[in-house]
Each structure stands twice: as structure tokens, then as C-alpha cells.
Amino acid sequence: MRRTVFNEDHEAFRETLRAFIEAEVVPVHDAWFAAGQVPREFYRRLAGLGLFGINVPEEYGGAGLDSHTFEAVQYEETARAGVSFGGSGVHVLLGLPYLKSLATDEQKRRFLPRFVTGEDMWAIAMTEPGTGSDLAGMRSTARLSEDGTHYVLNGAKTFITGGVHADRVIVCARTAAPTSGDRRHGISLLAVDTRSEGYSVGRKLDKLGLRTSDTAELAFTDVKVPVEDLLGEENRGFHYLGANLPSERWGIAFNAYAQAAAAVRFTQEYVRERTVFGRTVADFQNTKFELAACKAEVDAAQAVADRALEALDAGELTAAEAAGAKLFCTEAAHRVIDRCLQLHGGYGYMNEYPIARLYADNRVNRIYGGTSEVMKMIIAKDMGL
Ligand SMILES: Cc1cc2nc3c(=O)[nH]c(=O)nc-3n(C[C@H](O)[C@H](O)[C@H](O)COP(=O)(O)OP(=O)(O)OC[C@H]3O[C@@H](n4cnc5c(N)ncnc54)[C@H](O)[C@@H]3O)c2cc1C
């Protein structure tokens, strides 16, 4: 089916990005994989390509657009090449919507120019060792000082993507206790400078997949956060998370579809070359049926991911729709990539083959940004159940 999401500008961007990936990422990606992260300087290269400023207003150094379509191209091109840009996706997909919707003019002047150039990389810290799905249960606290000039932040976060390299982290913490009628009340968002005293980065976590992204534990001990770094209003953090999670979930859905599409392409190439019992694997009827079924699932996921992108760019994507898109695309991608790996036989289990890395990378899509079970809860609630 003809796609309607990309225009000539997006296709020109795709060409530039593809050439950049071939020249500057593919040759070094194995070294990044072994090191468990991309070098910090690489983010300056991405900034140089204009990747961080696309949706930033021109007055702060960006291109002034308001569309996730260029991010969609990036997902397709990185998956196609079997590479990843480390934790930088979080900087744009997760960090920027909060800055655009919540930062005051003064904060935008301070934060956005350095965001665009990659001088400051951003991450967001919601999850804690004791709570992930149930965010209202978070325990980190930010107590306003007596003179009202700063918050005193204490607590710990875990699984924070980009946590090693981040210069600023949007930390979700309790500034007030929950009320008896609303346990979501009392959470606030603070744009914490990671160079602050008392802020520490713990372990870089050893993950099954996403090997090039720096996922870390963070700890806060009496970190002084100036009141000027509060994002939005005090105690309304949960409401802001609810407003911004749909774009994060769309990004995960689209990335999952793109990974599944890449898996089918890698597998088509592989089965044509591999010979078993004197025939290519592609010659077996089972292989044709498996790949045909995978292709149909990828096409369906692409239609959902594209439609969700259009709705997101139009400002119409609801929380339940975003949850539905994430649930469908990530579950479909999981099925497809598993079947594609099976067609590779033992080689599919070896990290030197892109299908193995895709399998491991894709697994987390059903977990982070809210698990599949949490997506079902959101959809069911919207159905009045
Ligand atoms: C690689 C990676 C990167 C991440 N990056 C970030 C990041 O940058 N920032 C950030 O804040 N967080 C991040 N996370 C955290 C992620 O969002 C959480 O892991 C996720 O929301 C699940 O929380 P949890 O791990 O605490 O699981 P839990 O909440 O402990 O869930 C355990 C199981 O219980 C199920 N469950 C929970 N509640 C219910 C229910 N009511 N009904 C039925 N089943 C239920 C879950 O679906 C799951 O199967 C990341 C995680 C990973 C793995």
C-alpha cells in the first residue's frame, strides 16, 4: 500500500542519513557494541547533522518544525543498517516534549540552544528500584528549602537510558505527599544538572540487548536543585507524564515496526544464500510461508505506526490509541523477529548476525515505556472496563 507519511524533504533526509550511517556508523558499530556505549563525541556529530534541532523553535537554534516524521525516518534507517545511535533517542523523543510544553521562556533560553548542539544531553528518570509500572508509588523526594530558593533532592532511580552521558536529567520526585483521594498528587519534574554535588551515577547496567545505549542507576543525596529548574507547576508531574507518554509510546511502536521490517529484509537475503540438503533455505515451502506471514504482519504494523504518527503530528493521538499502537506493533515485531531468527538456524543466535542483535534489542519494546500489560490496562480503562 502506498504510504502517505513521507514527503520529498523526508526522503532527502533519508538519503543523507543513510550515507552518514554507512560512512560513519557501520564501520565502528562493532566497537561500540563491545564497549557497551557510543562515544560521547558522536552526539556532537548527530547534532551537526541537525538531528537534535528539528523540532526546536528557530529562535533557539532549531529548524522550527513540529513533527515526529524525521524521527520515523531515523528509526527506519538505523534498523535497516542494523545499528543504533545509543541513548540519543531519549534526548529527542523523551526529553524535548517536556521542554517544549513546560519550560518557561527563561528556561528555554537556558536549555534549548545547548540541547540542539548536543552540548547538553538530556534523559528522563521516572523508574525507581521499587517501582516502575506503578509510578505513583515513587519515593524520591524533593523538599523545598526554608528560604524557598532550592529543592533538596534525595532518592534513587534505575534503568535510566542515557544516564551515563546525560548532562541534564528530568527527575520525577515527590514534592508533597499523596492526598487521600489522589495518590498521583505531589509529584514534580526537576531539570537536574548532573554536575550538582550529591548527584551520582551508579552502575552502567549490563543488558540483554541495546548494548550501545548507556542505561544507568542514579542516586541523589541532598542534591540542591534551584527552584528555577522546576519544570511546569509543582505537584502536577503525574499529569505531565500522562500528557507526554503517548509520544514516547508512538516512538517505541514505530521503532518496533521498523526493526521487524529490517528483520524480514535480512532474512530474505540470508535464506537465498544458505544451502541445506542441496537447496537454498528459500526453496522450502515453509520458508516462503513463514516470510509471507511475517511480511503481512509487518505491513499491518506499518499501517498502525504510520497512522499513529499522523495522529501524533496532528495533536490527536490519545493515550489509549498510543497504548494500542505500542501494544500491537511491539507484540507483532516480537513474533516476526522470532520467526525470522528461526529461519537463520544457529547463525541467528550469533551476535555477528544482525538478526540476533535485533532479537535482543527488540525484546525491551514490550517492557519499557510501560509494559504490554500496562498498555492493556490503559485500553481497557478507555473501554470503560
Ligand atoms: C533498557 C531499559 C531502558 C529504560 N529506560 C528508562 C528511562 O530512560 N527512564 C525511566 O524512567 N525508565 C526507564 N526504563 C524503565 C521501564 O519503563 C520499566 O522497566 C517499565 O515501566 C516496567 O517497570 P518495572 O521494570 O518496575 O516492572 P514492574 O512494574 O515490576 O512489573 C513486573 C511485571 O508485573 C506486571 N504488572 C505490573 N503491574 C501490573 C498490573 N496492574 N496488572 C498486571 N500486571 C502488572 C508488568 O507488566 C510486568 O510484567 C527502562 C527499562 C529498560 C529495561
The ligand as a Gaussian input file, in Angstrom:
#p B3LYP/6-31G(d) Opt

LIG

0 1
 C       16.519000      -0.972000      28.732000
 C       15.577000      -0.153000      29.561000
 C       15.581000       1.229000      29.442000
 C       14.729000       2.005000      30.244000
 N       14.804000       3.374000      30.179000
 C       14.102000       4.108000      31.077000
 C       14.288000       5.525000      31.163000
 O       15.038000       6.129000      30.388000
 N       13.629000       6.219000      32.132000
 C       12.774000       5.596000      33.012000
 O       12.214000       6.275000      33.859000
 N       12.562000       4.255000      32.962000
 C       13.223000       3.502000      32.014000
 N       13.028000       2.141000      31.970000
 C       12.110000       1.523000      32.923000
 C       10.851000       0.912000      32.283000
 O        9.962000       1.902000      31.848000
 C       10.257000      -0.052000      33.326000
 O       11.138000      -1.157000      33.408000
 C        8.847000      -0.494000      32.997000
 O        7.943000       0.573000      33.073000
 C        8.379000      -1.646000      33.896000
 O        8.594000      -1.349000      35.235000
 P        9.352000      -2.435000      36.170000
 O       10.599000      -2.810000      35.467000
 O        9.477000      -1.856000      37.530000
 O        8.396000      -3.684000      36.171000
 P        7.264000      -3.994000      37.254000
 O        6.389000      -2.808000      37.398000
 O        7.900000      -4.554000      38.466000
 O        6.440000      -5.143000      36.506000
 C        6.721000      -6.549000      36.646000
 C        5.626000      -7.309000      35.902000
 O        4.359000      -7.058000      36.516000
 C        3.434000      -6.646000      35.526000
 N        2.444000      -5.745000      36.129000
 C        2.673000      -4.586000      36.758000
 N        1.503000      -4.041000      37.156000
 C        0.530000      -4.874000      36.733000
 C       -0.886000      -4.869000      36.835000
 N       -1.536000      -3.881000      37.462000
 N       -1.585000      -5.886000      36.283000
 C       -0.938000      -6.904000      35.669000
 N        0.392000      -6.971000      35.540000
 C        1.114000      -5.968000      36.069000
 C        4.266000      -5.968000      34.464000
 O        3.571000      -5.891000      33.232000
 C        5.482000      -6.880000      34.423000
 O        5.183000      -7.996000      33.615000
 C       13.833000       1.357000      31.145000
 C       13.816000      -0.035000      31.214000
 C       14.670000      -0.796000      30.451000
 C       14.623000      -2.296000      30.606000

